[in-house]
Amino acid sequence: MLKLNPKKTQVIAKIVIWAAAVLVIGLLLSVIIYILSKGLPNITWEFLTQIPRDMGRSGGILSTIVGTLAVTSVATVVATPLGVGTAFYLTEYTREGRITKIIRFSAESLAGIPSIIYGLFGFLFFVIYLKLGWSIISGGLTLAVMILPTIIRTSEEAILTVPPMYREVSYSLGGTKWQTIIKALVPTALPGIATGIILGIGRCVAETAAVILTAGSALRMPDSLFSPTRTMAVHFYVLAREGISFEKAFGTAALLIILILLINVGANLLVNRFVAKGH
């Protein structure tokens, strides 16, 4: 049996790991650079401030930007307290048992369901049964259900990484369970919780199938939560699939990337500032 020198094994492992990391980063950067190089020249003031005209061949994408922000905001506002609250329930308010196993199994199962299934559920339940119609609220609630498993699992893992000593010190000083959660656990676990929320927001911004079936694909400017709308991802999909305007499609894709980067950077800055104040 061939035995390798431990030092050689370590060197080989480092080379393989570094090669994998460089490959992934290179692929990511190549995609981003390609899209930005094709899309940035098409992002003009008119592109950002006008409503699409002639099926998207002319005008801008202002209504789709508003639609994207509105649908994503509804999903985030609904899913965040439910997901984080469920995570704290699983880690702090209950012991390991049948109920916790059922909740975790359900969350893991929901995380693996294709987005088109969420779209069909949202269409049948929110659009038809609740008679909300194709609207921002229908799309947002559907996306909230879709990102809920991600927020639950990431928040739970973040809470479990908090050292038990934090809880013990809080209880020894007379703190209640709620005070322990707010004063000790939340500030420490916040970066991990925020990561889950950011992942959910990113999925909402990039989603197409579920949004088409629930929020619709209207190009006009929405005036309420019950108005149909078209998100940027759906707009990009329609423009590219129908061959309407590849210039507008690349511009929309580039703006999507920039929007996701801004959300990530802004969220990380807020979390770091909050953690710094907490310490």
Disulfide bonds with the S-S distance in Angstrom:
none
